[in-house]
């Protein structure tokens, strides 16, 4: 498989379409990316801890606690309309039964 055929294959796999001029530009850019990755593979990383995140922050978890929420009546005071203890909103789906 020629280099051009490989570039076309990668473009097709990526759902990219190129005309001939754009394909040549893409090929050059793609090759420079591959060269950069090959260059990075030469870096000695023995003993280096993998980095899974961009910073060293540690997620701090807390225990879940059940707490009393807002009382329904107090919540419903802030609504325009309510019915049977629920917020009443305009219907957005029409049905044959309504």
N, CA, C and O atoms as a CHARMM CRD file, in Angstrom:
* protein
*
  392
    1    1 UNK  N      0.84700  -1.17300   0.00000 PROA 1      0.00000
    2    1 UNK  CA     0.00000   0.00000   0.00000 PROA 1      0.00000
    3    1 UNK  C      0.89600   1.24000   0.00000 PROA 1      0.00000
    4    1 UNK  O      1.79600   1.36100   0.83100 PROA 1      0.00000
    5    2 UNK  N      0.64900   2.14400  -0.91900 PROA 2      0.00000
    6    2 UNK  CA     1.45700   3.36200  -0.99600 PROA 2      0.00000
    7    2 UNK  C      1.06300   4.31800   0.11800 PROA 2      0.00000
    8    2 UNK  O      0.01500   4.17000   0.74700 PROA 2      0.00000
    9    3 UNK  N      1.91800   5.29200   0.34600 PROA 3      0.00000
   10    3 UNK  CA     1.63200   6.28400   1.38500 PROA 3      0.00000
   11    3 UNK  C      0.31600   7.00400   1.08100 PROA 3      0.00000
   12    3 UNK  O     -0.49000   7.23800   1.98200 PROA 3      0.00000
   13    4 UNK  N      0.10700   7.34900  -0.16800 PROA 4      0.00000
   14    4 UNK  CA    -1.11900   8.04600  -0.55500 PROA 4      0.00000
   15    4 UNK  C     -2.34900   7.17300  -0.26700 PROA 4      0.00000
   16    4 UNK  O     -3.36400   7.66700   0.22500 PROA 4      0.00000
   17    5 UNK  N     -2.25200   5.88300  -0.57300 PROA 5      0.00000
   18    5 UNK  CA    -3.36100   4.97000  -0.29600 PROA 5      0.00000
   19    5 UNK  C     -3.62900   4.87000   1.20500 PROA 5      0.00000
   20    5 UNK  O     -4.78200   4.78700   1.63000 PROA 5      0.00000
   21    6 UNK  N     -2.55900   4.87900   2.00400 PROA 6      0.00000
   22    6 UNK  CA    -2.72300   4.83600   3.45800 PROA 6      0.00000
   23    6 UNK  C     -3.42000   6.09500   3.95500 PROA 6      0.00000
   24    6 UNK  O     -4.29300   6.02800   4.82000 PROA 6      0.00000
   25    7 UNK  N     -3.03200   7.24000   3.40700 PROA 7      0.00000
   26    7 UNK  CA    -3.65100   8.50500   3.80700 PROA 7      0.00000
   27    7 UNK  C     -5.12900   8.49400   3.43100 PROA 7      0.00000
   28    7 UNK  O     -5.96600   8.91500   4.23000 PROA 7      0.00000
   29    8 UNK  N     -5.46100   8.03100   2.25600 PROA 8      0.00000
   30    8 UNK  CA    -6.85700   7.94700   1.81900 PROA 8      0.00000
   31    8 UNK  C     -7.63000   7.00000   2.73100 PROA 8      0.00000
   32    8 UNK  O     -8.77400   7.27800   3.09000 PROA 8      0.00000
   33    9 UNK  N     -7.00800   5.88100   3.10500 PROA 9      0.00000
   34    9 UNK  CA    -7.66100   4.91500   4.00200 PROA 9      0.00000
   35    9 UNK  C     -7.95100   5.55000   5.35900 PROA 9      0.00000
   36    9 UNK  O     -9.05000   5.40400   5.89500 PROA 9      0.00000
   37   10 UNK  N     -6.95700   6.26000   5.91700 PROA 10     0.00000
   38   10 UNK  CA    -7.15400   6.91800   7.21500 PROA 10     0.00000
   39   10 UNK  C     -8.23500   7.99200   7.09800 PROA 10     0.00000
   40   10 UNK  O     -9.06700   8.14000   7.99400 PROA 10     0.00000
   41   11 UNK  N     -8.22300   8.73000   6.00700 PROA 11     0.00000
   42   11 UNK  CA    -9.24000   9.76600   5.80000 PROA 11     0.00000
   43   11 UNK  C    -10.62800   9.14000   5.73300 PROA 11     0.00000
   44   11 UNK  O    -11.57300   9.66100   6.32500 PROA 11     0.00000
   45   12 UNK  N    -10.75400   8.02900   5.01900 PROA 12     0.00000
   46   12 UNK  CA   -12.04500   7.35400   4.92500 PROA 12     0.00000
   47   12 UNK  C    -12.50800   6.82000   6.27400 PROA 12     0.00000
   48   12 UNK  O    -13.68600   6.92100   6.61700 PROA 12     0.00000
   49   13 UNK  N    -11.58200   6.25400   7.03600 PROA 13     0.00000
   50   13 UNK  CA   -11.92600   5.76300   8.37000 PROA 13     0.00000
   51   13 UNK  C    -12.38200   6.90300   9.27500 PROA 13     0.00000
   52   13 UNK  O    -13.21000   6.71000  10.16600 PROA 13     0.00000
   53   14 UNK  N    -11.83400   8.08900   9.03700 PROA 14     0.00000
   54   14 UNK  CA   -12.17400   9.26200   9.83300 PROA 14     0.00000
   55   14 UNK  C    -13.37200  10.00900   9.27700 PROA 14     0.00000
   56   14 UNK  O    -13.75500  11.06100   9.78900 PROA 14     0.00000
   57   15 UNK  N    -13.96200   9.45600   8.22400 PROA 15     0.00000
   58   15 UNK  CA   -15.10900  10.07700   7.55600 PROA 15     0.00000
   59   15 UNK  C    -14.75500  11.46900   7.02800 PROA 15     0.00000
   60   15 UNK  O    -15.55700  12.39900   7.11100 PROA 15     0.00000
   61   16 UNK  N    -13.53500  11.59600   6.48100 PROA 16     0.00000
   62   16 UNK  CA   -13.07000  12.84700   5.89400 PROA 16     0.00000
   63   16 UNK  C    -13.00300  12.69500   4.38700 PROA 16     0.00000
   64   16 UNK  O    -12.62700  11.63900   3.87900 PROA 16     0.00000
   65   17 UNK  N    -13.36400  13.74400   3.67700 PROA 17     0.00000
   66   17 UNK  CA   -13.29500  13.73500   2.21900 PROA 17     0.00000
   67   17 UNK  C    -12.37100  14.86900   1.78100 PROA 17     0.00000
   68   17 UNK  O    -12.50900  15.99900   2.25000 PROA 17     0.00000
   69   18 UNK  N    -11.43500  14.57200   0.88800 PROA 18     0.00000
   70   18 UNK  CA   -10.46000  15.55800   0.42200 PROA 18     0.00000
   71   18 UNK  C    -10.40100  15.54900  -1.09700 PROA 18     0.00000
   72   18 UNK  O    -10.52400  14.50400  -1.73600 PROA 18     0.00000
   73   19 UNK  N    -10.21000  16.74100  -1.66000 PROA 19     0.00000
   74   19 UNK  CA    -9.86200  16.78000  -3.08300 PROA 19     0.00000
   75   19 UNK  C     -8.35400  16.56100  -3.16100 PROA 19     0.00000
   76   19 UNK  O     -7.69700  16.47900  -2.12300 PROA 19     0.00000
   77   20 UNK  N     -7.78700  16.46400  -4.37000 PROA 20     0.00000
   78   20 UNK  CA    -6.36400  16.12400  -4.51500 PROA 20     0.00000
   79   20 UNK  C     -5.45300  17.12100  -3.81600 PROA 20     0.00000
   80   20 UNK  O     -4.49400  16.72700  -3.15200 PROA 20     0.00000
   81   21 UNK  N     -5.74800  18.42300  -3.96100 PROA 21     0.00000
   82   21 UNK  CA    -4.89200  19.44100  -3.34000 PROA 21     0.00000
   83   21 UNK  C     -4.95000  19.34400  -1.81700 PROA 21     0.00000
   84   21 UNK  O     -3.92200  19.41600  -1.14300 PROA 21     0.00000
   85   22 UNK  N     -6.14800  19.18100  -1.28700 PROA 22     0.00000
   86   22 UNK  CA    -6.30300  19.08000   0.16500 PROA 22     0.00000
   87   22 UNK  C     -5.69400  17.79000   0.69300 PROA 22     0.00000
   88   22 UNK  O     -5.17500  17.75000   1.80900 PROA 22     0.00000
   89   23 UNK  N     -5.76000  16.73900  -0.11000 PROA 23     0.00000
   90   23 UNK  CA    -5.19500  15.46100   0.30800 PROA 23     0.00000
   91   23 UNK  C     -3.68100  15.57300   0.48300 PROA 23     0.00000
   92   23 UNK  O     -3.12100  15.01000   1.42400 PROA 23     0.00000
   93   24 UNK  N     -3.02700  16.28900  -0.40900 PROA 24     0.00000
   94   24 UNK  CA    -1.58300  16.48500  -0.27900 PROA 24     0.00000
   95   24 UNK  C     -1.25400  17.25900   0.99400 PROA 24     0.00000
   96   24 UNK  O     -0.30000  16.92400   1.69700 PROA 24     0.00000
   97   25 UNK  N     -2.04100  18.29400   1.29200 PROA 25     0.00000
   98   25 UNK  CA    -1.81900  19.07900   2.51700 PROA 25     0.00000
   99   25 UNK  C     -2.05600  18.21100   3.74300 PROA 25     0.00000
  100   25 UNK  O     -1.27500  18.23500   4.69400 PROA 25     0.00000
  101   26 UNK  N     -3.14900  17.44100   3.71200 PROA 26     0.00000
  102   26 UNK  CA    -3.45600  16.55200   4.83400 PROA 26     0.00000
  103   26 UNK  C     -2.34800  15.52400   5.02400 PROA 26     0.00000
  104   26 UNK  O     -1.97900  15.20700   6.15500 PROA 26     0.00000
  105   27 UNK  N     -1.82500  15.00800   3.93500 PROA 27     0.00000
  106   27 UNK  CA    -0.76000  14.00200   4.01600 PROA 27     0.00000
  107   27 UNK  C      0.46500  14.57800   4.72000 PROA 27     0.00000
  108   27 UNK  O      1.06700  13.91400   5.56400 PROA 27     0.00000
  109   28 UNK  N      0.83600  15.81500   4.37400 PROA 28     0.00000
  110   28 UNK  CA     1.99700  16.44600   5.02000 PROA 28     0.00000
  111   28 UNK  C      1.74000  16.63600   6.51000 PROA 28     0.00000
  112   28 UNK  O      2.60200  16.33200   7.33500 PROA 28     0.00000
  113   29 UNK  N      0.55100  17.14100   6.85900 PROA 29     0.00000
  114   29 UNK  CA     0.22700  17.36800   8.26900 PROA 29     0.00000
  115   29 UNK  C      0.16000  16.04800   9.03600 PROA 29     0.00000
  116   29 UNK  O      0.64200  15.94700  10.16400 PROA 29     0.00000
  117   30 UNK  N     -0.43900  15.05000   8.41500 PROA 30     0.00000
  118   30 UNK  CA    -0.54400  13.74400   9.04700 PROA 30     0.00000
  119   30 UNK  C      0.83900  13.15300   9.29800 PROA 30     0.00000
  120   30 UNK  O      1.10000  12.61100  10.37200 PROA 30     0.00000
  121   31 UNK  N      1.71300  13.25600   8.31900 PROA 31     0.00000
  122   31 UNK  CA     3.07000  12.73800   8.46800 PROA 31     0.00000
  123   31 UNK  C      3.82200  13.45000   9.58000 PROA 31     0.00000
  124   31 UNK  O      4.58000  12.82000  10.31700 PROA 31     0.00000
  125   32 UNK  N      3.62000  14.76200   9.71000 PROA 32     0.00000
  126   32 UNK  CA     4.31100  15.48800  10.78100 PROA 32     0.00000
  127   32 UNK  C      3.79300  15.04000  12.14900 PROA 32     0.00000
  128   32 UNK  O      4.56000  14.99300  13.11100 PROA 32     0.00000
  129   33 UNK  N      2.50900  14.71300  12.24700 PROA 33     0.00000
  130   33 UNK  CA     1.96000  14.21400  13.51000 PROA 33     0.00000
  131   33 UNK  C      2.54900  12.84700  13.83300 PROA 33     0.00000
  132   33 UNK  O      2.92600  12.58600  14.97500 PROA 33     0.00000
  133   34 UNK  N      2.63000  11.97700  12.83800 PROA 34     0.00000
  134   34 UNK  CA     3.21500  10.64400  13.04500 PROA 34     0.00000
  135   34 UNK  C      4.67800  10.76900  13.46700 PROA 34     0.00000
  136   34 UNK  O      5.12500  10.04700  14.35800 PROA 34     0.00000
  137   35 UNK  N      5.41900  11.66800  12.84300 PROA 35     0.00000
  138   35 UNK  CA     6.82500  11.88600  13.22500 PROA 35     0.00000
  139   35 UNK  C      6.93200  12.36100  14.66600 PROA 35     0.00000
  140   35 UNK  O      7.82300  11.93200  15.39900 PROA 35     0.00000
  141   36 UNK  N      6.02800  13.24600  15.07700 PROA 36     0.00000
  142   36 UNK  CA     6.04900  13.73600  16.45500 PROA 36     0.00000
  143   36 UNK  C      5.79000  12.59300  17.43000 PROA 36     0.00000
  144   36 UNK  O      6.47000  12.48900  18.45100 PROA 36     0.00000
  145   37 UNK  N      4.82300  11.73800  17.13300 PROA 37     0.00000
  146   37 UNK  CA     4.53100  10.59800  18.00100 PROA 37     0.00000
  147   37 UNK  C      5.73500   9.65900  18.05800 PROA 37     0.00000
  148   37 UNK  O      6.07600   9.15900  19.13000 PROA 37     0.00000
  149   38 UNK  N      6.37800   9.41400  16.92000 PROA 38     0.00000
  150   38 UNK  CA     7.56700   8.55400  16.91200 PROA 38     0.00000
  151   38 UNK  C      8.68400   9.17300  17.74600 PROA 38     0.00000
  152   38 UNK  O      9.41600   8.46600  18.43900 PROA 38     0.00000
  153   39 UNK  N      8.80800  10.49400  17.67700 PROA 39     0.00000
  154   39 UNK  CA     9.82200  11.19200  18.47200 PROA 39     0.00000
  155   39 UNK  C      9.51000  11.03400  19.96400 PROA 39     0.00000
  156   39 UNK  O     10.41900  10.81800  20.76500 PROA 39     0.00000
  157   40 UNK  N      8.24300  11.13900  20.33700 PROA 40     0.00000
  158   40 UNK  CA     7.85900  10.99500  21.74300 PROA 40     0.00000
  159   40 UNK  C      8.11800   9.58600  22.25000 PROA 40     0.00000
  160   40 UNK  O      8.42600   9.39700  23.42700 PROA 40     0.00000
  161   41 UNK  N      7.99500   8.59400  21.37200 PROA 41     0.00000
  162   41 UNK  CA     8.25000   7.21100  21.78500 PROA 41     0.00000
  163   41 UNK  C      9.70900   6.99100  22.17400 PROA 41     0.00000
  164   41 UNK  O     10.01700   6.02400  22.87000 PROA 41     0.00000
  165   42 UNK  N     10.60600   7.86300  21.74200 PROA 42     0.00000
  166   42 UNK  CA    12.02100   7.73000  22.06400 PROA 42     0.00000
  167   42 UNK  C     12.35700   8.24600  23.46200 PROA 42     0.00000
  168   42 UNK  O     13.44400   7.97900  23.97400 PROA 42     0.00000
  169   43 UNK  N     11.43900   8.97700  24.07700 PROA 43     0.00000
  170   43 UNK  CA    11.69200   9.56500  25.39100 PROA 43     0.00000
  171   43 UNK  C     11.72100   8.44900  26.43900 PROA 43     0.00000
  172   43 UNK  O     10.86200   7.56800  26.45100 PROA 43     0.00000
  173   44 UNK  N     12.72300   8.50400  27.31200 PROA 44     0.00000
  174   44 UNK  CA    12.88000   7.51200  28.37900 PROA 44     0.00000
  175   44 UNK  C     11.85000   7.79900  29.47200 PROA 44     0.00000
  176   44 UNK  O     11.88000   8.86000  30.09600 PROA 44     0.00000
  177   45 UNK  N     10.95000   6.86100  29.70000 PROA 45     0.00000
  178   45 UNK  CA     9.89300   7.06200  30.69800 PROA 45     0.00000
  179   45 UNK  C      9.92300   6.01900  31.80100 PROA 45     0.00000
  180   45 UNK  O      8.96800   5.91300  32.57100 PROA 45     0.00000
  181   46 UNK  N     10.98600   5.25400  31.89400 PROA 46     0.00000
  182   46 UNK  CA    11.08300   4.23800  32.93600 PROA 46     0.00000
  183   46 UNK  C     11.03400   4.91600  34.30100 PROA 46     0.00000
  184   46 UNK  O     11.78200   5.85600  34.56900 PROA 46     0.00000
  185   47 UNK  N     10.15700   4.43200  35.14600 PROA 47     0.00000
  186   47 UNK  CA    10.04700   4.97300  36.49800 PROA 47     0.00000
  187   47 UNK  C      9.16200   6.20600  36.60200 PROA 47     0.00000
  188   47 UNK  O      8.98200   6.73000  37.70100 PROA 47     0.00000
  189   48 UNK  N      8.61200   6.68000  35.51500 PROA 48     0.00000
  190   48 UNK  CA     7.74400   7.84600  35.55600 PROA 48     0.00000
  191   48 UNK  C      6.31400   7.37900  35.77000 PROA 48     0.00000
  192   48 UNK  O      5.80300   6.53300  35.03700 PROA 48     0.00000
  193   49 UNK  N      5.67400   7.95000  36.79600 PROA 49     0.00000
  194   49 UNK  CA     4.30100   7.56900  37.08000 PROA 49     0.00000
  195   49 UNK  C      3.39000   8.03800  35.95300 PROA 49     0.00000
  196   49 UNK  O      3.55300   9.15000  35.45000 PROA 49     0.00000
  197   50 UNK  N      2.43800   7.21000  35.55200 PROA 50     0.00000
  198   50 UNK  CA     1.48600   7.63700  34.52400 PROA 50     0.00000
  199   50 UNK  C      0.65700   8.82400  35.00800 PROA 50     0.00000
  200   50 UNK  O      0.32200   8.91900  36.18800 PROA 50     0.00000
  201   51 UNK  N      0.34100   9.70000  34.11300 PROA 51     0.00000
  202   51 UNK  CA    -0.49500  10.84700  34.43000 PROA 51     0.00000
  203   51 UNK  C     -1.87700  10.59300  33.85700 PROA 51     0.00000
  204   51 UNK  O     -2.05000  10.47400  32.64400 PROA 51     0.00000
  205   52 UNK  N     -2.83800  10.51500  34.73000 PROA 52     0.00000
  206   52 UNK  CA    -4.20500  10.27800  34.28800 PROA 52     0.00000
  207   52 UNK  C     -5.00300  11.56400  34.26000 PROA 52     0.00000
  208   52 UNK  O     -6.08500  11.62200  33.67500 PROA 52     0.00000
  209   53 UNK  N     -4.46800  12.58800  34.89100 PROA 53     0.00000
  210   53 UNK  CA    -5.19600  13.84400  35.00500 PROA 53     0.00000
  211   53 UNK  C     -4.20500  14.99000  34.88300 PROA 53     0.00000
  212   53 UNK  O     -3.01700  14.81800  35.15600 PROA 53     0.00000
  213   54 UNK  N     -4.67500  16.13100  34.48200 PROA 54     0.00000
  214   54 UNK  CA    -3.80100  17.27100  34.26000 PROA 54     0.00000
  215   54 UNK  C     -3.31600  17.95400  35.51900 PROA 54     0.00000
  216   54 UNK  O     -2.39600  18.77000  35.46600 PROA 54     0.00000
  217   55 UNK  N     -3.92000  17.63200  36.65400 PROA 55     0.00000
  218   55 UNK  CA    -3.46600  18.24400  37.90600 PROA 55     0.00000
  219   55 UNK  C     -3.46600  17.18900  39.01100 PROA 55     0.00000
  220   55 UNK  O     -3.94200  16.07000  38.81900 PROA 55     0.00000
  221   56 UNK  N     -2.93700  17.55800  40.14400 PROA 56     0.00000
  222   56 UNK  CA    -2.79400  16.60000  41.24600 PROA 56     0.00000
  223   56 UNK  C     -3.93300  16.67600  42.25600 PROA 56     0.00000
  224   56 UNK  O     -3.80100  16.16000  43.36600 PROA 56     0.00000
  225   57 UNK  N     -5.04300  17.30500  41.89800 PROA 57     0.00000
  226   57 UNK  CA    -6.15400  17.40300  42.83300 PROA 57     0.00000
  227   57 UNK  C     -6.72800  16.01900  43.09600 PROA 57     0.00000
  228   57 UNK  O     -6.81700  15.17700  42.20300 PROA 57     0.00000
  229   58 UNK  N     -7.10700  15.81600  44.32500 PROA 58     0.00000
  230   58 UNK  CA    -7.70000  14.54700  44.71500 PROA 58     0.00000
  231   58 UNK  C     -9.15900  14.81600  45.04500 PROA 58     0.00000
  232   58 UNK  O     -9.47400  15.74900  45.78400 PROA 58     0.00000
  233   59 UNK  N    -10.03900  14.00600  44.50100 PROA 59     0.00000
  234   59 UNK  CA   -11.45700  14.17600  44.76700 PROA 59     0.00000
  235   59 UNK  C    -11.73700  13.78900  46.21100 PROA 59     0.00000
  236   59 UNK  O    -11.38100  12.69600  46.65000 PROA 59     0.00000
  237   60 UNK  N    -12.36800  14.68000  46.93600 PROA 60     0.00000
  238   60 UNK  CA   -12.68100  14.42900  48.33500 PROA 60     0.00000
  239   60 UNK  C    -14.14700  14.04600  48.41300 PROA 60     0.00000
  240   60 UNK  O    -15.03200  14.82900  48.06600 PROA 60     0.00000
  241   61 UNK  N    -14.38400  12.84700  48.86800 PROA 61     0.00000
  242   61 UNK  CA   -15.74800  12.36800  48.99100 PROA 61     0.00000
  243   61 UNK  C    -16.22500  12.57300  50.42200 PROA 61     0.00000
  244   61 UNK  O    -15.42700  12.57100  51.35900 PROA 61     0.00000
  245   62 UNK  N    -17.50600  12.74600  50.57700 PROA 62     0.00000
  246   62 UNK  CA   -18.09400  12.84500  51.90400 PROA 62     0.00000
  247   62 UNK  C    -19.17700  11.78600  52.01600 PROA 62     0.00000
  248   62 UNK  O    -19.69200  11.30200  51.00800 PROA 62     0.00000
  249   63 UNK  N    -19.50800  11.44100  53.20600 PROA 63     0.00000
  250   63 UNK  CA   -20.57500  10.48100  53.43100 PROA 63     0.00000
  251   63 UNK  C    -21.90900  11.11200  53.04400 PROA 63     0.00000
  252   63 UNK  O    -22.14800  12.29000  53.31000 PROA 63     0.00000
  253   64 UNK  N    -22.76500  10.32700  52.42100 PROA 64     0.00000
  254   64 UNK  CA   -24.11100  10.80400  52.11400 PROA 64     0.00000
  255   64 UNK  C    -24.90000  10.89800  53.40300 PROA 64     0.00000
  256   64 UNK  O    -24.88400   9.98800  54.23200 PROA 64     0.00000
  257   65 UNK  N    -25.58700  12.01300  53.55400 PROA 65     0.00000
  258   65 UNK  CA   -26.43000  12.19600  54.72400 PROA 65     0.00000
  259   65 UNK  C    -27.83000  12.54200  54.24100 PROA 65     0.00000
  260   65 UNK  O    -28.00700  13.35700  53.33600 PROA 65     0.00000
  261   66 UNK  N    -28.81100  11.91600  54.85300 PROA 66     0.00000
  262   66 UNK  CA   -30.19200  12.24800  54.54600 PROA 66     0.00000
  263   66 UNK  C    -30.54100  13.49300  55.33700 PROA 66     0.00000
  264   66 UNK  O    -30.44800  13.51000  56.56500 PROA 66     0.00000
  265   67 UNK  N    -30.94400  14.53600  54.62400 PROA 67     0.00000
  266   67 UNK  CA   -31.35300  15.76900  55.30300 PROA 67     0.00000
  267   67 UNK  C    -32.75100  16.13400  54.81700 PROA 67     0.00000
  268   67 UNK  O    -33.17100  15.76600  53.72000 PROA 67     0.00000
  269   68 UNK  N    -33.42700  16.84100  55.63600 PROA 68     0.00000
  270   68 UNK  CA   -34.78300  17.24600  55.28400 PROA 68     0.00000
  271   68 UNK  C    -34.69400  18.34400  54.22800 PROA 68     0.00000
  272   68 UNK  O    -33.95300  19.31400  54.38900 PROA 68     0.00000
  273   69 UNK  N    -35.44700  18.18300  53.16300 PROA 69     0.00000
  274   69 UNK  CA   -35.46900  19.17200  52.09300 PROA 69     0.00000
  275   69 UNK  C    -36.49300  20.25700  52.36400 PROA 69     0.00000
  276   69 UNK  O    -37.01800  20.38200  53.47000 PROA 69     0.00000
  277   70 UNK  N    -36.75800  21.02300  51.34800 PROA 70     0.00000
  278   70 UNK  CA   -37.74200  22.08400  51.45000 PROA 70     0.00000
  279   70 UNK  C    -39.13500  21.47000  51.62200 PROA 70     0.00000
  280   70 UNK  O    -39.49500  20.51200  50.93700 PROA 70     0.00000
  281   71 UNK  N    -39.89100  22.02500  52.52700 PROA 71     0.00000
  282   71 UNK  CA   -41.26100  21.55800  52.71600 PROA 71     0.00000
  283   71 UNK  C    -42.06600  21.83300  51.45700 PROA 71     0.00000
  284   71 UNK  O    -41.91500  22.87800  50.82500 PROA 71     0.00000
  285   72 UNK  N    -42.90100  20.90700  51.10900 PROA 72     0.00000
  286   72 UNK  CA   -43.68000  21.02000  49.87000 PROA 72     0.00000
  287   72 UNK  C    -44.49000  22.32000  49.83400 PROA 72     0.00000
  288   72 UNK  O    -44.52300  22.99600  48.80600 PROA 72     0.00000
  289   73 UNK  N    -45.12700  22.66600  50.92100 PROA 73     0.00000
  290   73 UNK  CA   -45.96100  23.87300  50.93800 PROA 73     0.00000
  291   73 UNK  C    -45.12200  25.13000  50.68600 PROA 73     0.00000
  292   73 UNK  O    -45.54500  26.03100  49.96200 PROA 73     0.00000
  293   74 UNK  N    -43.94100  25.18000  51.28300 PROA 74     0.00000
  294   74 UNK  CA   -43.06200  26.34100  51.07500 PROA 74     0.00000
  295   74 UNK  C    -42.59600  26.40600  49.62700 PROA 74     0.00000
  296   74 UNK  O    -42.48300  27.48700  49.05000 PROA 74     0.00000
  297   75 UNK  N    -42.33300  25.26700  49.05800 PROA 75     0.00000
  298   75 UNK  CA   -41.91300  25.22600  47.65600 PROA 75     0.00000
  299   75 UNK  C    -43.04700  25.67200  46.74000 PROA 75     0.00000
  300   75 UNK  O    -42.83300  26.45200  45.81200 PROA 75     0.00000
  301   76 UNK  N    -44.24400  25.17800  47.00100 PROA 76     0.00000
  302   76 UNK  CA   -45.37200  25.49200  46.13400 PROA 76     0.00000
  303   76 UNK  C    -45.79200  26.95600  46.22900 PROA 76     0.00000
  304   76 UNK  O    -46.46400  27.45600  45.32700 PROA 76     0.00000
  305   77 UNK  N    -45.41100  27.65600  47.30000 PROA 77     0.00000
  306   77 UNK  CA   -45.70600  29.08800  47.40200 PROA 77     0.00000
  307   77 UNK  C    -44.98700  29.88300  46.30900 PROA 77     0.00000
  308   77 UNK  O    -45.43300  30.96800  45.93800 PROA 77     0.00000
  309   78 UNK  N    -43.87800  29.34900  45.79200 PROA 78     0.00000
  310   78 UNK  CA   -43.09000  30.04500  44.77100 PROA 78     0.00000
  311   78 UNK  C    -43.51400  29.70600  43.34600 PROA 78     0.00000
  312   78 UNK  O    -42.90300  30.18900  42.39200 PROA 78     0.00000
  313   79 UNK  N    -44.53900  28.89500  43.18600 PROA 79     0.00000
  314   79 UNK  CA   -44.98600  28.52900  41.84900 PROA 79     0.00000
  315   79 UNK  C    -46.20100  29.35300  41.45500 PROA 79     0.00000
  316   79 UNK  O    -46.94500  29.82300  42.31600 PROA 79     0.00000
  317   80 UNK  N    -46.40200  29.52600  40.15500 PROA 80     0.00000
  318   80 UNK  CA   -47.56800  30.26600  39.67900 PROA 80     0.00000
  319   80 UNK  C    -48.83800  29.46700  39.92400 PROA 80     0.00000
  320   80 UNK  O    -49.83200  29.99700  40.42000 PROA 80     0.00000
  321   81 UNK  N    -48.79600  28.17400  39.56900 PROA 81     0.00000
  322   81 UNK  CA   -49.97700  27.32800  39.74900 PROA 81     0.00000
  323   81 UNK  C    -49.55100  25.97000  40.27900 PROA 81     0.00000
  324   81 UNK  O    -48.47700  25.46100  39.95900 PROA 81     0.00000
  325   82 UNK  N    -50.41100  25.40700  41.08800 PROA 82     0.00000
  326   82 UNK  CA   -50.17100  24.05100  41.59400 PROA 82     0.00000
  327   82 UNK  C    -51.50700  23.33100  41.66300 PROA 82     0.00000
  328   82 UNK  O    -52.57200  23.94800  41.66100 PROA 82     0.00000
  329   83 UNK  N    -51.41900  22.02400  41.72400 PROA 83     0.00000
  330   83 UNK  CA   -52.62500  21.20200  41.80400 PROA 83     0.00000
  331   83 UNK  C    -52.28400  19.90900  42.52200 PROA 83     0.00000
  332   83 UNK  O    -51.33600  19.22100  42.14500 PROA 83     0.00000
  333   84 UNK  N    -53.02800  19.58000  43.52500 PROA 84     0.00000
  334   84 UNK  CA   -52.87000  18.33900  44.28400 PROA 84     0.00000
  335   84 UNK  C    -51.44800  18.15700  44.81900 PROA 84     0.00000
  336   84 UNK  O    -50.94500  17.03400  44.85000 PROA 84     0.00000
  337   85 UNK  N    -50.79700  19.23600  45.23900 PROA 85     0.00000
  338   85 UNK  CA   -49.46700  19.15300  45.82200 PROA 85     0.00000
  339   85 UNK  C    -48.33400  19.07700  44.81500 PROA 85     0.00000
  340   85 UNK  O    -47.19500  18.79400  45.18800 PROA 85     0.00000
  341   86 UNK  N    -48.62600  19.32700  43.54000 PROA 86     0.00000
  342   86 UNK  CA   -47.62000  19.30400  42.49000 PROA 86     0.00000
  343   86 UNK  C    -47.63200  20.62200  41.73300 PROA 86     0.00000
  344   86 UNK  O    -48.63500  21.33600  41.72400 PROA 86     0.00000
  345   87 UNK  N    -46.50400  20.93700  41.09500 PROA 87     0.00000
  346   87 UNK  CA   -46.43200  22.12900  40.25800 PROA 87     0.00000
  347   87 UNK  C    -47.20400  21.84200  38.98000 PROA 87     0.00000
  348   87 UNK  O    -47.00800  20.80700  38.34300 PROA 87     0.00000
  349   88 UNK  N    -48.07700  22.75900  38.61400 PROA 88     0.00000
  350   88 UNK  CA   -48.86700  22.59000  37.39700 PROA 88     0.00000
  351   88 UNK  C    -48.21300  23.41500  36.29800 PROA 88     0.00000
  352   88 UNK  O    -47.99500  24.61800  36.44900 PROA 88     0.00000
  353   89 UNK  N    -47.90500  22.74900  35.18900 PROA 89     0.00000
  354   89 UNK  CA   -47.26400  23.41600  34.05600 PROA 89     0.00000
  355   89 UNK  C    -48.13500  23.23900  32.81800 PROA 89     0.00000
  356   89 UNK  O    -48.94500  22.31500  32.75600 PROA 89     0.00000
  357   90 UNK  N    -47.97100  24.12400  31.82500 PROA 90     0.00000
  358   90 UNK  CA   -48.77200  23.98600  30.61900 PROA 90     0.00000
  359   90 UNK  C    -48.43500  22.67800  29.88300 PROA 90     0.00000
  360   90 UNK  O    -47.28400  22.23900  29.86900 PROA 90     0.00000
  361   91 UNK  N    -49.43900  22.07900  29.28600 PROA 91     0.00000
  362   91 UNK  CA   -49.23200  20.85200  28.53400 PROA 91     0.00000
  363   91 UNK  C    -48.43000  21.16800  27.27500 PROA 91     0.00000
  364   91 UNK  O    -48.70100  22.15400  26.59000 PROA 91     0.00000
  365   92 UNK  N    -47.44500  20.32900  26.97600 PROA 92     0.00000
  366   92 UNK  CA   -46.65000  20.53500  25.75500 PROA 92     0.00000
  367   92 UNK  C    -46.85300  19.40800  24.76400 PROA 92     0.00000
  368   92 UNK  O    -46.40800  19.49900  23.62000 PROA 92     0.00000
  369   93 UNK  N    -47.52000  18.34700  25.19100 PROA 93     0.00000
  370   93 UNK  CA   -47.79900  17.21100  24.30800 PROA 93     0.00000
  371   93 UNK  C    -49.30700  17.07000  24.25200 PROA 93     0.00000
  372   93 UNK  O    -49.97400  16.90200  25.27200 PROA 93     0.00000
  373   94 UNK  N    -49.81700  17.14100  23.06500 PROA 94     0.00000
  374   94 UNK  CA   -51.25700  16.98600  22.90000 PROA 94     0.00000
  375   94 UNK  C    -51.60600  15.50200  22.85900 PROA 94     0.00000
  376   94 UNK  O    -50.86400  14.68000  22.32200 PROA 94     0.00000
  377   95 UNK  N    -52.75700  15.18800  23.44400 PROA 95     0.00000
  378   95 UNK  CA   -53.22700  13.80900  23.37000 PROA 95     0.00000
  379   95 UNK  C    -54.69000  13.81400  22.97700 PROA 95     0.00000
  380   95 UNK  O    -55.37200  14.83100  23.11000 PROA 95     0.00000
  381   96 UNK  N    -55.16600  12.69800  22.50100 PROA 96     0.00000
  382   96 UNK  CA   -56.55500  12.59800  22.08400 PROA 96     0.00000
  383   96 UNK  C    -57.48600  12.61000  23.28400 PROA 96     0.00000
  384   96 UNK  O    -58.65500  12.97300  23.15000 PROA 96     0.00000
  385   97 UNK  N    -56.99300  12.21800  24.45700 PROA 97     0.00000
  386   97 UNK  CA   -57.81900  12.15400  25.65800 PROA 97     0.00000
  387   97 UNK  C    -58.07700  13.52200  26.26600 PROA 97     0.00000
  388   97 UNK  O    -59.08800  13.70800  26.94300 PROA 97     0.00000
  389   98 UNK  N    -57.19400  14.47700  26.04400 PROA 98     0.00000
  390   98 UNK  CA   -57.31100  15.79500  26.68000 PROA 98     0.00000
  391   98 UNK  C    -58.34600  16.66300  26.03600 PROA 98     0.00000
  392   98 UNK  O    -58.55400  17.79800  26.46500 PROA 98     0.00000
